[in-house]
Amino acid sequence: MIRELGIRRWVAWRLVQLAHRIADTTVTERIVIVAPDGGPVIEWEIEGDAYGGGVSSQHGLTYFTPGYTALHIFDGVPTDADNHLVMTAWNRLREWEHERR
């Protein structure tokens, strides 16, 4: 591995691995389009950290019609918590997810 990267890059790579073990800075962001029945229509989950890693996934249908609400959830909490429509959709989504566990 050292031959492939060179000593400087290998040391830097090992330091980043060590830093990640010491301080896990992983942040998860979730964006959900919620149907009127509370179920998710489409959902994105984006995970990243201060060390340059990142994973994203998308699942669900891709249509968006009136009556549907977009939720932006940062580390498990809606970012627009003072908006009545957002919190109503958030509560419907949580109930929908709870029923299916």
One Martini backbone bead per residue (centre of mass of N, CA, C, O) as a GRO file, in nm:
protein
  101
    1MET     BB    1   0.057   0.063  -0.020
    2ILE     BB    2   0.295   0.260  -0.003
    3ARG     BB    3   0.383   0.239  -0.300
    4GLU     BB    4   0.118   0.349  -0.425
    5LEU     BB    5   0.108   0.631  -0.248
    6GLY     BB    6   0.314   0.695  -0.059
    7ILE     BB    7   0.414   0.818   0.237
    8ARG     BB    8   0.245   1.079   0.264
    9ARG     BB    9  -0.033   0.962   0.186
   10TRP     BB   10  -0.040   0.735   0.391
   11VAL     BB   11  -0.022   0.912   0.645
   12ALA     BB   12  -0.273   1.081   0.584
   13TRP     BB   13  -0.471   0.845   0.572
   14ARG     BB   14  -0.419   0.749   0.867
   15LEU     BB   15  -0.500   1.018   1.006
   16VAL     BB   16  -0.792   1.018   0.912
   17GLN     BB   17  -0.871   0.753   1.045
   18LEU     BB   18  -0.804   0.843   1.332
   19ALA     BB   19  -0.987   1.093   1.345
   20HIS     BB   20  -1.252   0.934   1.300
   21ARG     BB   21  -1.227   0.767   1.564
   22ILE     BB   22  -1.223   1.011   1.759
   23ALA     BB   23  -1.417   1.195   1.550
   24ASP     BB   24  -1.746   1.162   1.478
   25THR     BB   25  -1.897   1.365   1.203
   26THR     BB   26  -2.159   1.243   1.138
   27VAL     BB   27  -2.420   1.335   0.905
   28THR     BB   28  -2.779   1.338   0.875
   29GLU     BB   29  -2.991   1.371   0.588
   30ARG     BB   30  -3.349   1.423   0.531
   31ILE     BB   31  -3.571   1.378   0.247
   32VAL     BB   32  -3.935   1.413   0.238
   33ILE     BB   33  -4.222   1.295   0.075
   34VAL     BB   34  -4.554   1.345   0.188
   35ALA     BB   35  -4.842   1.201   0.212
   36PRO     BB   36  -5.162   1.236   0.327
   37ASP     BB   37  -5.125   0.943   0.488
   38GLY     BB   38  -4.792   0.967   0.574
   39GLY     BB   39  -4.643   0.852   0.348
   40PRO     BB   40  -4.375   0.793   0.160
   41VAL     BB   41  -4.274   0.871  -0.170
   42ILE     BB   42  -3.991   1.015  -0.123
   43GLU     BB   43  -3.634   0.952  -0.045
   44TRP     BB   44  -3.355   1.111   0.114
   45GLU     BB   45  -3.021   1.002   0.215
   46ILE     BB   46  -2.761   1.191   0.371
   47GLU     BB   47  -2.412   1.122   0.421
   48GLY     BB   48  -2.159   1.285   0.624
   49ASP     BB   49  -1.823   1.424   0.662
   50ALA     BB   50  -1.518   1.590   0.741
   51TYR     BB   51  -1.351   1.357   0.551
   52GLY     BB   52  -1.527   1.307   0.261
   53GLY     BB   53  -1.759   1.139   0.309
   54GLY     BB   54  -2.035   0.968   0.121
   55VAL     BB   55  -2.394   0.898   0.120
   56SER     BB   56  -2.660   0.802  -0.108
   57SER     BB   57  -3.022   0.772  -0.121
   58GLN     BB   58  -3.306   0.633  -0.311
   59HIS     BB   59  -3.666   0.607  -0.250
   60GLY     BB   60  -3.943   0.554  -0.437
   61LEU     BB   61  -4.140   0.767  -0.573
   62THR     BB   62  -4.168   1.047  -0.840
   63TYR     BB   63  -4.420   1.201  -0.725
   64PHE     BB   64  -4.590   1.541  -0.711
   65THR     BB   65  -4.873   1.654  -0.544
   66PRO     BB   66  -5.122   1.779  -0.411
   67GLY     BB   67  -5.083   1.730  -0.048
   68TYR     BB   68  -4.786   1.736  -0.044
   69THR     BB   69  -4.485   1.712   0.160
   70ALA     BB   70  -4.183   1.867   0.244
   71LEU     BB   71  -3.904   1.725   0.414
   72HIS     BB   72  -3.643   1.850   0.637
   73ILE     BB   73  -3.400   1.636   0.791
   74PHE     BB   74  -3.181   1.706   1.070
   75ASP     BB   75  -3.080   1.484   1.280
   76GLY     BB   76  -3.408   1.405   1.330
   77VAL     BB   77  -3.498   1.714   1.256
   78PRO     BB   78  -3.691   1.949   1.162
   79THR     BB   79  -3.612   2.263   1.018
   80ASP     BB   80  -3.941   2.358   1.016
   81ALA     BB   81  -4.091   2.356   1.320
   82ASP     BB   82  -4.289   2.627   1.288
   83ASN     BB   83  -4.445   2.465   1.073
   84HIS     BB   84  -4.749   2.325   1.054
   85LEU     BB   85  -4.728   2.144   0.798
   86VAL     BB   86  -4.465   2.004   0.871
   87MET     BB   87  -4.554   1.884   1.149
   88THR     BB   88  -4.789   1.721   1.041
   89ALA     BB   89  -4.622   1.548   0.846
   90TRP     BB   90  -4.425   1.439   1.059
   91ASN     BB   91  -4.640   1.292   1.232
   92ARG     BB   92  -4.750   1.112   1.005
   93LEU     BB   93  -4.482   0.970   0.941
   94ARG     BB   94  -4.430   0.852   1.224
   95GLU     BB   95  -4.688   0.684   1.234
   96TRP     BB   96  -4.640   0.520   0.978
   97GLU     BB   97  -4.368   0.393   1.075
   98HIS     BB   98  -4.477   0.267   1.340
   99GLU     BB   99  -4.690   0.072   1.204
  100ARG     BB  100  -4.437  -0.081   1.029
  101ARG     BB  101  -4.262  -0.223   1.277
   0.00000   0.00000   0.00000
